[in-house]
C-alpha cells in the first residue's frame, strides 16, 4: 500500500477510535456518576441509609456482568463480518440505551418498574461496552505501523479517559443546580445528550476503512466460523493473562471515579464540586499522559510499564485514603491525579496494544474483547463491594484499601506470567 493512502486510513482509524470510545465511554461513566449521586433517591428511595447507594451501585455492576457476553457476541461479529461494521452496531446500542435512561420515570412514578427498566438499560449498555474497547483497539493496532503500535493503541484509552472527563464535567455542571431541580430534571440532561452523540460518532466511524489485516484474512478465506471456540482452544494462556490483567484497573479505577465521589460527598460531607472536580482534573492529566506511556512502551516494552503500574497502585492504596481523609479539596484532587495518571495510567495506556498482540488475527476481536471483559465482570462489583467494606470497617476506608491491593496482586500475577509482545507480527501473532 502507498504511504499516503495508508497514512490517511490510519488518521481516520485514529479519529474514529478516539471519538467513538470517548462518546461511548461517556455513556458508561455517567451511569456510575449518577449511581453515586442521585440514583439512590430516584430509583431506590424505598431503601434506608446506605442500602439505596448499595442498590444503585449493584445496578452499575450489572453492566459488568454482561460485558463478557457482549465481548463474545460482538467479537464473533467482528472476527467474521468486520471490525468497522461491528463498532457501528455497538455505537447504536450504547447511544440509544443511554439516551433512554434519561427518559425513564422514577420510583415515585411507577414503583418497582423504575429500577427494573433502569437495570434493563444498564444491561444494554454493558453489552455494547463489552465489545467497544476491544474493537476500537483491534482496529487501531491493525492499522498502526509495528514500531508505533503502542503509541497509536494508546489513543483508544485516550478516548476512554476523554469520555470520563466529558461525563464527569457534564455532571459537574448540572450538579450546580439546586437539589430539587437536579433530582427532578437536571440529572436527565447528561443521558439525553447521548442521543446527539450518536450522530457524531457515526460520522467518524462510517469514514473508517476496514482493518487491512482483516481484509487480508477475508481475501484469503481464513475467517473462522466460531471464533470463541478457536480462541479457547488455541490461546488459553492469553485468555487468562488478558482477563487477569484487567482485574486491577477495573477494580481500582471505579473506586477512584465512582465510589470516591460517594465517599467524599456522603462520608466527608464535602460538595459535589469537590468530588467531581477532582475526577475531572485527574482524568484530564491522564488524557495528556496516555500517548506518552504508549510511546514509551514502544521503546522499552509493554511488560515493564504494566509491572510498574500495578506495583505502584498497590503501594499507593493506603496513602490514597490517608490523603482523601484530610478533607482538603486540593489534597483530594492531588490524590486522585496521582492514582489515575501515575498509578493506573501506564497499564491503561498500553492495554490496547498489549491485548491485541496476545491473539492471532483470525480471533483477535473475540479474544481481546471476551477475555478483557471477563476480567471486568469478575470485579465490576468493586464500587458495591467498597460500600459494603466501608460499612464493615465502621465507615473507615481501610478495608477498601485492602481490596485494592488484592486486585493489584491478581493482575501482578498475570503480568509476571505474560510475555513481551511489542515485536509480534499482527498477522502471525
N, C-alpha and C positions, 0 to 999 in steps of 0.2 A: 504494500500500500504506500502511495506517495506520502511524504511527510506532512504536506499542507492539509489534505483531507483527514489524515489521522489526527492531527492537532485539533482540527475543527470538531471532529467527532468526540475527542477527549474533553474539549471545553463544554460541549453540550451535555455529555455524560456527567461532568462535574456540576454544572448548573442544575441539571435535573435531580441529581442525588442530594445536593445541598438544600435546594428549595423544597424538594419532596420530603426529606427526612425532617427538616425544620418544621414544616407545616403539619406533618403527621404526628410528630412528637410534641408539638404544641398541643394537639388534641389530647394526647395521652397524659401530659403533665398537668394540664388544667384540671383534669379529674382529680389527681392527687391533691392539688392545692385546695380544690373545693371540698374534698373529703376532710381535709384538715381544718377548714374554716367554717363551712356552712351546712354541709350535708347532714350532720348530726341533728341539727334543728329543723331542717326542711323535710327530710325523708325518714328520720328515725326519732322523731320527737316523742314517741311513746315510751322511750327508754330513759332511765335516770342516770345522772352523773356521767362517768366515763363510758358507760355502756353504749351511748349513742355514737361517741367517737370511735369506739371499738367496732361497732357495726358498720360505720361509714368506711373505715379502713379495710374491713373484711370485703366489702364490695370492690374496693380498689384491688385487693388480692385476687379476686375472681378473674380479673383481666389477665393476670399472670398465669392462672391455672389453665386457661385455654390457649395461651400463646404457643405451646408446642404443637397443638393441633393445627393452628394457623400456619406454623412453620412447615409442617409436613404437607398440609393440604396445598398451600400456595407454592411451597418449594417444589412439589411434584409438578405443578403447573409451570413453574419457572424453568425446570430442567427438561420439560417435554415440549412446551409451546414457545417459551422465550422469557428472558428476564424483563424486557421492557413492557410487554403486554401484561405480565403479572403485576408489575408495580402500578400500572394504571388501575387495575381492579382493586388493589389494596388502598389506593388513594380514595376511590369512591366509597369503599366500605368504611374507612376511618372517618372521612369527612361527613358522610351522611349520619352515621351513628352518633357522632359527637354533636352535630347540629341539633339532632332530635332531642338530646338531653336538655338542651336549652328550651325546649317546648313542653317538657313534661310537667304535669300537675304534681303538686307536692302532697305529702301525707295528709295535711289538713283538708285537702280537696277530695281525694279518692281513697284514702286509707292505705291498706296493705298493698294495693296495686301500685302505688307510687314507688316503693323500694323494689318491687318485682320488675317493673318496667325499667327502672334505673339499672338494675343488675343485668337485664337483657341487653341493654345498650352497651354496658361495660363488656359483656361477652363479645359483642360485635367489634368493639374497639380492640380487644385482646386478639381476636382472630386476625385482624388487619395488621396490628403491630407485630404479630408473630412472624410475619414474612417481610416486613418493611425494611428493617436494617440489614438483614441478610441479603435481600435482593439488591438494595442500593449499593452495598459494599461489594457484592459479587460483580455487579455491572462495572463499578469503578475499577476494581482490581483487574478485570479482564480487558479493560480499555487502556490501563496505565502501562508505561514502559517499566520493565522489570526493575531497573535501578532506582526508580522513584515510586514504587508501588506503595510503600509505607506513607510517603508524603501525600499522594493522591487519595489513598484509602482513608486517611485521617479526616478528609473533608466530609465523609458520611457522618462521622461522630461530631464534627463541627456543626453539621446540620442539627443533630440531636441537641447539642448544647445551645444552639440558637433557638430551637423550639422551647427549651427550658427558660431562656431569657424572655422570649416573647410571651409565653404563657404566664410566667410569674409577674412580669411587668403589667400585663393586662389586668390581672387580679389586684396588683398593687394600685392601679388607677381606680378600678371600681371599688376597691376597699376603702377609698376615701369617702364613700357615700355614708350617710347615717345608717346605722344597723337596720332600721326599719326598711329603708329603700334597698339596701344590699340584699336583704332576705326576701323581699317581695319581687323585685325585678332585676336588680343590679347584677346578681350572680349569673343571670342567663346570658348576659352580653358576651362573655368570653366564648361560650359554647356556640352561640348563634353566628359569631364571626367565622366559624369553621365552614359554614355554607359558602361564604365568599372565597375562602381559601382554596376550596376545591378547584375553582376555575383557574386560579393562579398556578396551582400545582400541575394541573392537566396541561396547561400551556407549555410548561417547561418539559414535562415528561413525554409528551407526544412528539417533541422535537428531537428526542434522544435516539440515536441509532442503536440497533441491537448489538450486543457484545460480539466482537469478531471471533472470540473463542467459541461461543455458542453457534454462530453462523457456520464455522468450520465443522463443528460436530454434526450439524444438520445436513450440511453438504455431503459429508462422508457417511451419513446414515448411522451415526453412532449414538443417537439419542436413545436412552434406556427406557424400557416400558414401565418399570416400577422402581423409581429412584430410591425410595426409602429402604427397600429390601437390599438393594445393592450397597447402599451406604452402611447399613448394619453389618453386612457380610464382609465387606472389603475394608472398612475403616472403623472397627470397634474402638481402637485406642484413640483415634481422632475425635470420635463422638464423646468419649469420656473426658478427654482433655478440654474440648471446647465447652462442654457442659460445666465441668468443674471450674474452668477459668472464669466463667460468668457469674459464679456464686458471689464473690466478694463485691464486685462493682454494683451488682443489682441490689444486694442486701444493704450496702452502706450508702449508696447514692440516694436511696429513697428515705433513709434515716436523715440524711443531710437536708433533702429538699422538701420532704413532706412531714415526717414525724417531728423534726426540729421546729417546724413552723407551729405545730400544735403545742409543743413543749414551751416554746418561747412565749406564746400568747396565753396559754392556759396555766402553766406552772409558774412562770416568771412574771406573769401579768404585764407583759410589755405589749406595745402596739403591733398591729398587723404590719405597719410600715417598717418597723424594726426587723421583723421576721422575714418578710418578703423582700425587703431591700437587700438584706444580706445574701439571699439566694441569687438575686439579680446580679449583684457585684461579683460574687464567686463564679457564677456561670459565665459572665462576660469575660473575666480573666481566663477562664477555661477555654473559651472560644479562641482567644488570641494565641493560646499555647498549643492548641491541638496540632496545627501544621508543623510547629517546631518539634514536638515529640515525634510526629510521623517522619519528618526528615531525618531526625537523629536515629530512628530505628533502621533507616536505610543504610546508615553508616556502621552502627555497632550491633544491629540485630534486634529482633523483637523480644527475645528472651531476657536480655539484661534489663530492659525497661519494665517488662512485666514483673520480674522479681523485685526490682527496686520499689515499684509502685505498691505492690501488695504488702511488702515488709514494712514500708513507711506507714501505710494506712493502719496496719495492726498496732504499731508502736504509738500511733497518734490517737488511738481510741480514747484512752483515759484523759490525756491532755485536752482533747477536743471538748469534753464535757466540763472540765475544770474551767476552760476559757468561757464557755457558754454561761456557766453558772455565776460568772462575775456580774451578769446583768447589764454590762456596759454595751450599748449598741455597737460602738466601734470595735470592741474586742470580739463580739459575736460575729460581726462581718469578717473580721480577720480570721477567726476560727473556721468559718465556712469556706473562705477563699483558700486557705491552706489545705483543708480537707479535699475540696473538689479539684482545684487546679494543680496542686503539687502532689497530693496523695493519690487520688484516683485518676488524675489526668493522663499520666503516661500509659497505663494499661487500657484506658478507654480509647486513647488516640490510635493505638496500634491494633486494636481489636479487629477492625475491618480487614486489614491485610492479613493478619495472623490467622484468623479463622478461615478466610478464603483459601489460604495456602495449605490448609490441613487436608483438603479434599480434592479429588480428581474433578476435571471439568464436567464430566457427564452427570455427576451427582452433587456438584458444588452448592447449588442453591438449597437443595434439600438438606444436605449435610450441615451446612452453615446454619441455616435458619432453625432446623429441627433441634440440633444439639444445643445451640446457644439458648434457645427458648426453653429447652428442658431445664437448663440451669436456672433461668429466670423463674420458671414455675416452682422450682423447689424452694426458693426464698422470696417469692413475690409477696409473701405474707409478712415480710420484715416490719413494715410500719405497724401492722396489727399485733405482732409479737412484741414489738417495742412498747406499745401501750400496756400490754399485759405485764411485761417485765418491770415497767415503771411502777405499776401498782404493787407488784410483789416486792419491790425494793423500797416501799414506803415513800413513793414519789421522788426517789433519788435515781439518777440515770446510770448507776454503775453496772447494773446487770445488762443494760443496753450496750455498754462498752464491751462487756464480756462477749456478748453476741457478735459484735462487730469483729472482735479478734477471732472468734471461732470461724466465721465466714471467711476471713482472710487466710486462715490456716488451710482451709479446704482448697482455696484457689492456689495457695502456695504449692501444695502437693501437685496440683495439675500443671503448674508452670515448671516445676522441677522435672516432672515426667515428660514434658514436651521437648521436641527437637527444635533447633533453629530453622526457620522456614524462609528467611528473606531471599534466598537464592533459588528457590524452587521454580520450575517451569510451570506456568499456569495451564498448559495443555496436558503435560505429563504428570502433574503434581500427585 
